[in-house]
């Protein structure tokens, strides 16, 4: 699903695509946010909030095409 420059990838069990969580479950999602802030600033803020960075900076495909760089985190509870 794409909403302007934002993107949400929904995974179907057995048909997951990369990148994906280590153990994706049915209905899990990847969410892409575009920001004007420097990635280093965003990454440092996430780390200061206790968010674990699992990948990145890496080049990935986002809502508007190739995005460089990108970082990936995981949320197990909201």
Secondary structure as GFF3:
##gff-version 3
##sequence-region A 1 78
A	DSSP	beta_strand	2	3	.	.	.	ID=ss1
A	DSSP	beta_strand	6	10	.	.	.	ID=ss2
A	DSSP	beta_strand	29	32	.	.	.	ID=ss3
A	DSSP	alpha_helix	39	48	.	.	.	ID=ss4
A	DSSP	beta_strand	53	62	.	.	.	ID=ss5
A	DSSP	beta_strand	65	73	.	.	.	ID=ss6
###
